[in-house]
Amino acid sequence: MNADVLVIGGGLHGLSAALQSARRGASVILVERHFLGRHASGATAAGVRTLGRHAAELPLSLEAAGDWHKMGDLVGDDCGFVACGQLQVAEDEVAFSAVKARVERLQAKGLSHERIVRSDELRTLVPDLAPHCLGGSWAVGDGSADPHRTIRAFRDAAVAAGVHIKEECKVTALTWRAQVWRAETSQGSIEAKVIVNAGGAWAAEVAALAGDPLDHAIRTSMMVVTERTAARIGPVVSSFGRKLSFKQTAQGTLLIGGGSQGRLAADRQSATVDVLALASSVRSAVRLFPKVGGMRIVRAWAGMEAMTADHLPVIGFSRRVEGLVHAFGFSGHGFQLVPSVGRVLADLVCEGHTKHDLAAFDINRVAAERAAA
Ligand SMILES: Cc1cc2nc3c(=O)[nH]c(=O)nc-3n(C[C@H](O)[C@H](O)[C@H](O)COP(=O)(O)OP(=O)(O)OC[C@H]3O[C@@H](n4cnc5c(N)ncnc54)[C@H](O)[C@@H]3O)c2cc1C
């Protein structure tokens, strides 16, 4: 088989890159060693958040926010996106000062996607919030989506655009000869002019096959779902300085996450739930919403993805080998970025450049020799 572009990794970033490259006329093969969405993209809380984003990520995040509000235009489905808003609560004066300073910095740059809310408005937005919460920041255009519907919509759109998707197809070797990559896979050889490494938690393994050694950590974020409750929580709620994010699904269950870490298996191929760390997230949720105390937990899981030291992704060309573009290291907040990062990757593979400034996402930050130094 051969194509212009071989995308390695069938998570949402691989699918988005494949879809948007194919729409620009490239022939694209996407390979996924398990099934689409098996890892971070299927385990995600699917929060669509500009709130609290690192300044370097904001241009991509604000562009993606526009996409989420008209997702039907991109993939023919709204992906279950609901603009319920995201609220970051400050539980003490120190936290509130930090949140206010961030919003002032944004406003000084002319950005208005976050605004400060005081105690009374906080209670209007979320009536059951604990009385100690002083205020917070409110991003009215943020929200959350349905991860599985999102995967399905991106897959269907990619297939309609002509992307050839191969599941249960693991890339095991890569060689670059005569300006062409040859990938050995569990389903035979594939040749392509450009490779996109969207390998998630295994991006370093894929990069090593291509002769571009790099090093990143692996996050193993956990999620909990409770039984259904009659309580009503509209927005996605987080708390400044705590590993907590909290929302209610359309079915009435509560989804609690926010970054508590599970246990990574020694071979770095799977992760399991760490009940003690999980208990701490759940305690934080009960502290913010006393009404949820005593509810039964029905399911918990841990998902894996690559994490960089500065928690910013790696997006861009390899600096060591030709014809290789990386997109990984989203460090727990890559779901919202899927539409805009896919567009950037399509720029790179189809045109060789993008209008976006990718300096903050440079691969050299995670080059293996830098990590060893
Ligand atoms: C529990 C949890 C909660 C999260 N919550 C949020 C949130 O609320 N908001 C937000 O913005 N982000 C969130 N994220 C982050 C977001 O989900 C991820 O950043 C995003 O899904 C990453 O997508 P991906 O395509 O890069 O990676 P993945 O979905 O992990 O895809 C990578 C794929 O590459 C495949 N692969 C690897 N090596 C090979 C190989 N050699 N050959 C073939 N295939 C290979 C893997 O099998 C995998 O399926 C969360 C993540 C987790 C785990």
The ligand as a Gaussian input file, in Angstrom:
#p B3LYP/6-31G(d) Opt

LIG

0 1
 C       -8.882000      10.507000      31.846000
 C       -8.600000      11.620000      30.875000
 C       -9.378000      12.792000      30.931000
 C       -9.123000      13.835000      30.001000
 N       -9.942000      14.946000      30.018000
 C       -9.765000      15.937000      29.096000
 C      -10.628000      17.049000      29.049000
 O      -11.577000      17.138000      29.811000
 N      -10.393000      18.025000      28.112000
 C       -9.339000      17.950000      27.246000
 O       -9.142000      18.877000      26.433000
 N       -8.518000      16.865000      27.235000
 C       -8.699000      15.866000      28.143000
 N       -7.883000      14.767000      28.145000
 C       -6.814000      14.698000      27.172000
 C       -7.287000      14.246000      25.801000
 O       -8.213000      13.202000      25.909000
 C       -6.058000      13.797000      24.998000
 O       -5.139000      14.885000      24.941000
 C       -6.384000      13.378000      23.572000
 O       -7.452000      12.452000      23.542000
 C       -5.142000      12.769000      22.948000
 O       -5.478000      12.223000      21.691000
 P       -4.373000      11.501000      20.818000
 O       -4.992000      11.175000      19.538000
 O       -3.129000      12.343000      20.821000
 O       -3.954000      10.205000      21.675000
 P       -4.681000       8.741000      21.819000
 O       -6.168000       8.903000      21.817000
 O       -4.066000       8.109000      22.999000
 O       -4.264000       8.026000      20.483000
 C       -2.972000       7.529000      20.241000
 C       -3.144000       6.198000      19.555000
 O       -1.897000       5.776000      18.963000
 C       -1.918000       4.370000      18.912000
 N       -0.570000       3.859000      18.659000
 C        0.512000       4.027000      19.449000
 N        1.587000       3.409000      18.905000
 C        1.170000       2.847000      17.738000
 C        1.828000       2.069000      16.741000
 N        3.132000       1.725000      16.835000
 N        1.120000       1.646000      15.672000
 C       -0.198000       1.973000      15.541000
 N       -0.875000       2.714000      16.489000
 C       -0.197000       3.145000      17.572000
 C       -2.475000       3.997000      20.292000
 O       -2.974000       2.680000      20.328000
 C       -3.538000       5.084000      20.504000
 O       -4.845000       4.622000      20.199000
 C       -8.094000      13.711000      29.050000
 C       -7.325000      12.526000      28.993000
 C       -7.583000      11.496000      29.879000
 C       -6.774000      10.225000      29.791000

